[in-house]
Amino acid sequence: MTTTPLLSVLPPDGRERLMQFAHEVSFPEGTRIFEEHRLADRFWIIRTGSVNLDVQVAGGRPAVVDMLGHGDLVGWSWLVPPYSWRMGAEAFTPVRAYEFDATGVRALCEADPVLGLAVTRRVLEVVARRLQATRLRLADMYGPGASTMPAPP
C-alpha cells in the first residue's frame, strides 16, 4: 500500500483552497474508476475502502500493480500533459473518496506557485513509489527470480 498524505502536508490555507475543487463520491466494489489511456480530468483521495491500480498486459486481463487505501491519492496523470491515464483503477472494496476537478486544481497551482510546488512534489513522490511498485510487481509476475530484488532505500 502506498501512503500519500497529500492534504496533511499542505499548509492549512492551501488545503482549504484545494478542497474548494473537491466533492465527495462513492464507488461500489468492482467499479472501474478510470481506464488506461483515457482523459485524466480528475483525481481522488480515498477516505475509506481500497482501490487496485492495474496496467494492461499483452493478451490478458489488467495486472494489479498496487493497492491503495485511506488517505492515498488515486491518479497523478491529471498533472502531466497530455493528461491521459497511465494506469487503470478499480474499487476493490466499496470506496468513499474526495474527487477533485483537475483543471481547477492545475489553475490553482499555476496561480499560487508555492502551493503548486508543494502539490507537485507530493505527486512526484507518488509517481516514484508507484513506478517502483509497478516494476517490482511486474518483475514478480513475469521475471524469473525477480521477487528477490531488494527495494530501494
N, C-alpha and C positions, 0 to 999 in steps of 0.2 A: 504494500500500500504506500502511496506517495502522499506525504503531508505537505499541504500548501496553504498556510495560514495567510492568504493574501490580505484579507481585511484586518487581521490583527497586527500586521507590520506597517500599516499605513497610519499617518497621523490622524487623530480624530476628525479634523475638518475635511481631510481628503477622503476618509472613509464615508462620511456623511454625504459628500458631493458625489462619490461613486455610487452610493446606494440610491441616488435620485434616478439612476438609469436601470434600476432593478425592480422586479416584481416576483412574487412567489409563484412557483409552479410545482406540479407533481407529475410523476411518471409511474404508471403501473409496471410491475415486474415484466420483463420481456420487451418493453417498448424501445424501439430504435430511436435514439436521441438525435443522432446525425450519422450521415454516411460519408465515407471517404470520397473526396473529390467534389463534393457539393459546396455551395456557398456557405462560408463561415461568417454569419452575420450576428451571432450572439455567443455567449458563453455562460457557464453556470458555476455556482459554488454550492456544493452539497451541504444540506442541513441534516438530512437523515437518509439512510439507505446506502446502497453501493452501486457503482457503475463499472462495467467492464469496458476497457478500451481494446480495440481489435484492429488488425491490419488484414487486408485481403492477401491471400497467398494463392499462388497458381494452382488451379484445379481443385479448390476446396472451399470449405466454409472459412469465414474470417477467423484468424488465430488470435485468441485473447492474449494480450501482452502486458496488461496491468489492470489492477482493480483499485478503484478509488472509493473513498468514504468520507465521513464527516469532515467538513472544512476544506476538502480538496477542490481545486479548480478543474473543471471539466471544459477542455478546449483552450487552445492557445493560438490556433491558426487565424483567428479573428484579428490578431495584432500584426500579422506579416502578409504583405501582398503576395500572391493575388487573392488572399482571403478565401481559401478553399481548404476544407478539412484534410489533414494528412493522415488521419485515422478515422475509424468509426467508433461509436459508443452506444451501449445498450444498458438499460436498467437491469441489474442483476437481481435486485430486490426492489420493492416499492421505494421510490425516491421522492424526497421533497427538497427543493433547491431554490436558490435565488437565480433568476435568469436576468442577464444583463444585455442591453442593447449595445452591440459592439461599435456601431457608428457613433453613437453618443459618447461612449467611453473613449474612443480614439480622439474625438474632438476635444473632450475634457483634457486628455493627456497632452494634446497639442497646445491648448490654451494655458496649461499650467505645467511647465517643463519639470518642476521639482516633483510633482505628483506623477507626471508621465514617466520620469526616470525610475521612481520607486515601483510603479506598476510594471514597467518593462523589465527591471531587474528581477522582480519576483517571478514574472512569467518566464524569463530566461532560465531561472533556476528550475522551473517546472520542465521546460523543454529538455534541459540537460539530464535531469533524472529520468524522464520518460524515454529519452534516447537510449540511456544505459539499460533501463528495464526492458525495453524492446529488444535491444541487442542480446541481452542475456537470455531472455525468453525464447527468442528465435534460435539462438545457439543451442539451448536445451532441447528444443523441438527437432532441429534439423542437423546439428553438428555432432559428430562422434566425440564423446569425452568433453564436450564444451561446458557441461554443468559444473565442472571443477574449476572453471575460470574464476579468479578472485575478483571481488567487486572493487572498484576504485576507491581511494581514500576519501 
